[in-house]
Amino acid sequence: MTIREETGKAPPAANKEAGPGTPDPTVGRPASGRWAAGPGAPDAPVRLRPPQNGVERRAIVWWALRGLTLWGGALAALAAVAVFWAPSRPWLAAPIVALAVTTVAKSLVEPWWRFAVHRWEITDQATYAVTGWVVREWRVAPTSRVQTVDAVRGPLEQLLGLSTLRVTTASSSGAISVAGLDKDVARDAAERLAAVAEITPGDAT
């Protein structure tokens, strides 16, 4: 499991335990440059913790199609060579079996595993994400470190009505990407996080 926490100036820690006035951990509408958290809500410390929001169930289909397209395509190519070129069959037997096992794992096992693991959450203090399946990565980035926010949609994501939320920070660790979100949820989250961070979505500066 990989754990990363972005460095930078974090908001001051609260001096008391979370209570009724604690900011809502889910995405809320900005009010005067803040997430809607109720009157008198104290700032919470930026710390590594499990995010609360899961991804869309349609993401299972997306991950399955990706695995089937990539690994299934390679398997079909090797099988075709074995069928039409008989002398290669003894040499291709092991690679074909290995690719078949990999294709099953990537198209049937990995999508469900990722669906169970992937979590995300955006507050006015930070963006949290847990991704991966064999190797899991926990990320937290203070909102003060956010540079750009994008909602990215590939061909399969467009077909399934999904989007990937990508948050770029002033860190060498790279962007935080949350895949498998509903397109409207991702767009709304990008716009609201941009409003809190006082940046424009897609701005590369």
VMD Tcl script that draws the C-alpha trace (Angstrom):
set ca {
  {0.00 0.00 0.00}
  {1.35 3.39 -0.99}
  {0.51 6.36 1.21}
  {1.23 9.93 0.15}
  {0.35 13.18 1.81}
  {0.92 16.43 -0.04}
  {3.08 18.95 1.72}
  {2.20 22.57 2.10}
  {0.58 24.99 4.44}
  {-2.51 23.34 5.83}
  {-5.40 25.14 7.53}
  {-5.09 25.49 11.30}
  {-6.16 22.43 13.26}
  {-9.39 22.51 15.17}
  {-9.01 22.74 18.93}
  {-11.87 20.40 19.70}
  {-13.26 17.09 18.60}
  {-15.61 16.92 15.62}
  {-19.14 17.80 16.58}
  {-22.32 19.17 15.09}
  {-20.46 22.19 13.71}
  {-17.87 20.13 11.78}
  {-17.89 20.78 8.00}
  {-19.90 18.32 5.92}
  {-17.33 15.90 4.35}
  {-19.30 15.63 1.12}
  {-19.19 18.09 -1.71}
  {-21.31 21.16 -0.97}
  {-22.07 24.45 -2.60}
  {-19.51 27.19 -1.98}
  {-20.65 30.06 0.18}
  {-18.38 33.12 0.27}
  {-15.45 31.07 -1.04}
  {-16.07 28.14 1.37}
  {-17.89 24.84 1.15}
  {-21.29 24.99 2.76}
  {-20.58 23.72 6.26}
  {-23.05 25.50 8.48}
  {-22.56 28.66 10.49}
  {-19.64 28.80 12.84}
  {-18.06 25.56 11.57}
  {-14.39 25.30 12.60}
  {-11.60 24.40 10.17}
  {-10.61 20.74 10.39}
  {-6.97 19.62 10.19}
  {-5.77 18.13 6.90}
  {-4.95 14.53 7.76}
  {-4.85 11.18 5.99}
  {-8.14 9.35 6.54}
  {-10.48 7.07 4.57}
  {-12.62 9.03 2.08}
  {-16.38 8.51 2.27}
  {-17.60 8.54 -1.35}
  {-17.52 5.55 -3.69}
  {-17.48 5.52 -7.49}
  {-20.32 4.69 -9.87}
  {-21.24 1.03 -10.38}
  {-20.95 1.67 -14.14}
  {-17.20 1.97 -13.55}
  {-17.11 -1.84 -13.24}
  {-18.17 -2.10 -16.88}
  {-15.62 0.53 -17.89}
  {-12.72 -1.25 -16.18}
  {-13.88 -4.60 -17.60}
  {-14.01 -3.23 -21.15}
  {-10.55 -1.68 -20.79}
  {-9.08 -4.97 -19.61}
  {-10.87 -6.97 -22.27}
  {-9.82 -4.60 -25.04}
  {-6.13 -4.53 -24.10}
  {-5.42 -8.03 -22.84}
  {-8.14 -9.79 -24.83}
  {-6.82 -8.21 -28.00}
  {-3.30 -9.48 -27.30}
  {-4.70 -12.95 -26.54}
  {-6.67 -12.99 -29.79}
  {-3.56 -11.99 -31.76}
  {-1.44 -14.81 -30.28}
  {-4.24 -17.31 -30.78}
  {-4.52 -16.29 -34.44}
  {-0.79 -16.80 -34.94}
  {-1.03 -20.26 -33.34}
  {-3.95 -21.21 -35.56}
  {-2.41 -20.10 -38.85}
  {1.24 -20.99 -38.13}
  {1.40 -24.53 -36.78}
  {5.17 -24.63 -36.02}
  {4.72 -21.79 -33.49}
  {2.19 -23.63 -31.35}
  {4.65 -25.27 -28.91}
  {6.29 -21.90 -28.27}
  {3.06 -19.96 -27.94}
  {1.26 -22.35 -25.61}
  {2.67 -20.84 -22.39}
  {2.19 -17.19 -23.46}
  {-1.39 -17.92 -24.52}
  {-2.22 -19.52 -21.17}
  {-0.58 -16.63 -19.29}
  {-2.50 -14.07 -21.35}
  {-5.75 -15.95 -20.86}
  {-5.31 -15.89 -17.07}
  {-4.36 -12.20 -17.18}
  {-7.37 -11.36 -19.35}
  {-9.73 -13.04 -16.89}
  {-8.12 -11.23 -13.96}
  {-8.15 -7.81 -15.65}
  {-11.68 -8.05 -17.04}
  {-13.49 -9.96 -14.26}
  {-11.55 -9.67 -10.99}
  {-9.91 -6.25 -11.16}
  {-13.07 -4.20 -11.95}
  {-14.95 -5.49 -8.89}
  {-11.88 -5.12 -6.69}
  {-11.33 -1.53 -7.79}
  {-15.01 -0.76 -7.24}
  {-14.66 -1.95 -3.65}
  {-11.39 -0.05 -3.04}
  {-11.74 3.27 -4.85}
  {-12.97 6.09 -2.64}
  {-12.85 9.87 -2.87}
  {-13.93 12.95 -0.98}
  {-13.62 16.71 -1.35}
  {-13.87 19.12 1.56}
  {-13.03 22.81 1.76}
  {-9.68 21.84 3.29}
  {-8.46 18.99 1.07}
  {-9.05 16.39 -1.65}
  {-8.85 12.75 -0.53}
  {-8.51 9.66 -2.74}
  {-7.85 5.93 -2.39}
  {-7.10 4.07 -5.63}
  {-5.56 0.83 -6.88}
  {-6.28 -2.85 -6.40}
  {-3.12 -4.97 -5.89}
  {-1.22 -1.86 -4.75}
  {-3.40 0.75 -3.03}
  {-2.51 4.43 -2.95}
  {-3.87 6.89 -0.38}
  {-3.59 10.57 -1.36}
  {-4.56 13.79 0.37}
  {-3.87 17.24 -1.07}
  {-4.62 20.49 0.79}
  {-6.87 22.80 -1.22}
  {-4.26 25.54 -0.83}
  {-1.94 23.42 -3.02}
  {-4.42 22.86 -5.86}
  {-3.35 24.30 -9.21}
  {-5.80 22.90 -11.77}
  {-9.01 20.86 -11.72}
  {-10.25 18.94 -14.76}
  {-13.05 16.53 -15.62}
  {-11.61 14.18 -18.28}
  {-13.72 11.83 -20.43}
  {-12.29 9.15 -22.73}
  {-14.30 7.34 -25.45}
  {-15.49 4.51 -23.20}
  {-16.26 6.94 -20.38}
  {-18.37 9.04 -22.74}
  {-20.23 5.92 -23.82}
  {-21.01 5.00 -20.21}
  {-21.67 8.54 -18.94}
  {-18.57 8.54 -16.73}
  {-15.72 10.97 -16.12}
  {-12.36 11.14 -14.36}
  {-11.76 13.98 -11.90}
  {-8.13 15.11 -12.08}
  {-6.71 17.46 -9.45}
  {-3.21 18.81 -10.12}
  {-1.24 20.11 -7.15}
  {2.08 21.84 -6.55}
  {3.71 18.49 -5.83}
  {6.17 16.19 -7.58}
  {3.86 13.25 -6.79}
  {1.64 14.16 -9.73}
  {-2.07 14.73 -10.07}
  {-4.76 13.02 -8.01}
  {-7.09 11.17 -10.40}
  {-10.47 9.81 -9.36}
  {-11.89 7.60 -12.12}
  {-15.36 6.13 -12.44}
  {-17.43 9.17 -11.43}
  {-20.74 10.12 -12.97}
  {-20.07 12.86 -15.53}
  {-22.34 15.36 -13.77}
  {-20.82 14.60 -10.36}
  {-17.29 15.04 -11.74}
  {-18.16 18.32 -13.48}
  {-19.91 19.69 -10.42}
  {-17.03 18.66 -8.13}
  {-14.48 20.26 -10.49}
  {-16.38 23.53 -10.63}
  {-16.92 23.72 -6.89}
  {-13.35 22.79 -6.00}
  {-12.14 25.39 -8.49}
  {-14.35 27.98 -6.82}
  {-12.92 27.17 -3.40}
  {-9.33 27.19 -4.68}
  {-10.08 30.40 -6.64}
  {-8.87 28.99 -9.93}
  {-10.46 28.21 -13.29}
  {-11.01 24.54 -14.29}
  {-8.38 23.49 -16.81}
  {-6.11 26.48 -16.10}
  {-2.50 25.35 -16.57}
  {-0.87 28.17 -14.61}
}
mol new
graphics top color blue
foreach p $ca { graphics top sphere $p radius 0.5 }
foreach p [lrange $ca 0 end-1] q [lrange $ca 1 end] { graphics top cylinder $p $q radius 0.2 }
display resetview
